[in-house]
Amino acid sequence: MPHHNLPLSAPALASRRRPLAGEDEIYAKSRRALLVEEIHLRRQIAQIAELRRALPAGPLVDDHIFRKADHGYSSLSRLFGDSDTLILYACDFGSLGPAPLCYHFLAGLQGNLDALRAHAQFALVSCAPAADVANFAEHHQWQAMQIVQIQDDHFISRLNLRGEDGNFCPSVMIFKRCGPDIRLFWKNEIGANMADDADTPSEMFDMSSLWMMLDLTPSGRIPQRQPVRDYFTLPTDQNPRPDAASGRWPRPVYDVG
């Protein structure tokens, strides 16, 4: 019997494209070819999301203790609030603020935090004092969010938050509460050792609304060492600049013992 519910092929769907006024045949043909690939990508993204949701139970995670901005303490389990799902963003925060990647990721998330929290709790964690991160967030008029500080290297080592070069790795981690237990559901794991492009060494770039929008432009993504703008409201001579010798932006000065 014929399968009436099978989706149409990408070329068949692309053939439905409506021409734009003023386009020539060269543009139309190239745009249809690109549309075929965009349809393939959309389907692949949906397939990967389905595979992610079908992951078996992840590793058990200790109920780690973090320092809060008010100098009190919070456990990992308390960060869940009333939700069974916790999105924990590990931020690379230094003496001058978050690394460019972290800043653009968090800034782009601000308008969606309320909608996100209707489905999962969100918290930001870093090695920097939580009060410093909270002050930065308040100064930039970011929405209120849970901000905590890592207390020891156990949390970092258990969740591979330090790269082979010893640097802290910005990460999105999804935790699931399963009765009395906490399990890691998913964590981004494409790092520099798996990257095809030195300018985008982490899949964190693909989660940034900035990079997604730049991908639509003729010039494409900017190199990771060139943020779109200075985002620190400090005197000009104090704004972060890449090191003249290495080209690297300032690394965090905070660490855990």
Buried (B, 14 or more C-beta within 10 A) or exposed (E): EEEEEEEEEBEEBBEEEEEEEEEEEEEEEEBBEEBBEBBEEEEEEEEEEEEEEEEEEBEEBEEBBBBBBEEEEBBBBBBBBEBEBBBBBBBBBBEBBBBBBBBBBBBBBBEEBEEEBEEBBBBBBBBBBBBBBBEBBEEBEBEEBBBBBBBEBEBBEEBEBBBEEEBBBBBBBBBBBEEEEBBBBBBBEBBBEEBEEEEBBBBBBEBBBBBEEBEEEEEEBBEBBEBEEEBBEEEEEEEBEEEEEEEEBBBBEBEEE
